[in-house]
Amino acid sequence: MKSTGAALIEFVARLVDMPVVRVALDELSLDDSLRTGRRNMEHVQVLAGVVSALPPVVVHRDSMRVIDGVHRVHAHRSCGETHIATRFFDGRWEDAFLLAVSLNVRHGMPLSLADRHTAALRILSTHASWSDRSIASITGLSGKTVAALRTRSTEEIPQSNIRMGRDGRVRPLTSTTGRLKASQILTERPDTTLREVAREAGISLGTAHDVRSRMRKGMDPVELRKARTGDANHVMAVRSTDHRCESRSFETARALFHRMSQEPNLRYNSQGRLLLQILQLSMRQRDEWLDIIGSVPPHWKHTFSELARFCADEWMSVAEEAERNGLDLVH
């Protein structure tokens, strides 16, 4: 079953291929508008000048509310038109509202920042389990802005201990519960694939891999740096310890890569050399990555994040497959 977010994305993608029908303007409702200010009559006049070339409006079939195209409706009325080209959305009004926000933050007259804030607050009240990034992707705000709105409105907004991401997966608000569940699964069923562990425990594939790695080292499956404590000094000490562990891990990884790069079966065939080149490019410490990421223009940050997560998941799948088939050449 598709998540609401996935269904909306699919609807938007195939919007241009959906049937168009002529609907009487008098049948349409302009209630519950996303815009808090008065309608922009100058924009209406501009649209009226090209009314015959305007795209169809999008309407929620059950309520006949206009989801996208309020200014186009006013333009048609100003020209004396009685009908308008329409595409229908079938579903709950709560979902229609999400679609309305998604469409109206991107077209010719985007929602104002204030309107997007208002929309985000409304979505937080109806979809409290959605992650900040999921709501941000709908409203055109940043994840940090949505998080701030959630924090400032805790009394009005119902709180949830889970979050649904843009991929439709539900995860715990903190990964502690999921990590403990994953460790239990790995203890009881050690042959379970990481993808199955991640699905059952409600965590990401990367987190499942980290849990297994920590267990193999005899470490607690829950990361110490995420443990809650009121002792600020203790928190700083934990972070310092984590930083030293990360440095040692990077040094170990560099040493393993050096050993692997000496393998003749990899050095003297094109696929092996390609693999070593990819690994070498990926061997960067966090500070180096932050410098590299700093070169990404702000309007591409979201796309970069999506691509990075995709690549990380693919790498995890490759690692799992290599492990399962005994392809690891370093011992």
ABEGO torsion letter per residue (X at the ends): XBBAAAAAAAAAAAAAABBBBBBBAAABBABGBABABBBBAAAAAAAAAAAAABBBBBBBAAAGBBABGAAAAAAAAAAGBABBBBBBBBEBAAAAAAAAAAAAAABABBBBAAAAAAAAAAAAAABAABBAAAAAAAAGBBAAAAAAAAAAAAAABBBBABBBBAAGBBBBABAAAAAAAAAAAAAABAABBAAAAAAAAGBBAAAAAAAAAAAAAGBBABBAAABBBABAAAAAAAAAAAAAAAAAAAAAAAAAAAAAAABAAAAABAAAAAAAAAAAAABBBAAAAAAAAAABBAAAAAAAAAAAAAAAAAAAAAAAAAAAAGABABX
